[in-house]
C-alpha cells in the first residue's frame, strides 16, 4: 500500500475526532468512531488504487465530468453521491486535503465542523 495510504492517513487523521479501523478489509476513517467519511480502496474492485469519500451534493457528478481520469463513481456508495478518487495518477495532495475536508464536513456534527473552521487559516485579503 505504501506512500498513498500514508499520505491519505495523515490527511484524514489531522481532522478532529477521527479514528481509523479496517472496514471491509480496507483502512477506513470515521468521525467519532461511527460515521464513515473516507475509505481506502487498494485495487479492491477495479484494479486501481484510490479512495471513496462522502461528497457534498452535486460534487461527484461535477468532478467526474471534469476529470474522469482522476475521479469515478464508486460501487455500493456512488448512488448516495460518494466520490471515488484515483491515487494511481499524479496526485495533488493539497486538492486531496480539500476533498477529504469536504467529506468530513458532510458527516461531522456542526460542533466539529466549527472546530475545524476555527483552526483553518484565514484567506489573504
C-alpha positions, 0 to 999 in steps of 0.5 A: 500500500505504501506512500498513498495510504500514508499520505491519505492517513495523515490527511484524514487523521489531522481532522478532529475526532477521527479514528481509523479501523479496517472496514471491509478489509480496507483502512477506513476513517470515521468521525467519532468512531461511527460515521464513515467519511473516507475509505481506502480502496487498494485495487479492491474492485477495479484494479486501481488504487484510490479512495471513496469519500462522502461528497457534498451534493452535486460534487461527484457528478461535477468532478467526474465530468471534469476529470474522469481520469482522476475521479469515478463513481464508486460501487455500493456508495456512488448512488448516495453521491460518494466520490471515488478518487484515483491515487494511481495518477499524479496526485495533488495532495493539497486538492486531496486535503480539500476533498477529504475536508469536504467529506468530513464536513458532510458527516461531522456534527456542526460542533466539529465542523466549527472546530475545524473552521476555527483552526483553518487559516484565514484567506489573504485579503 
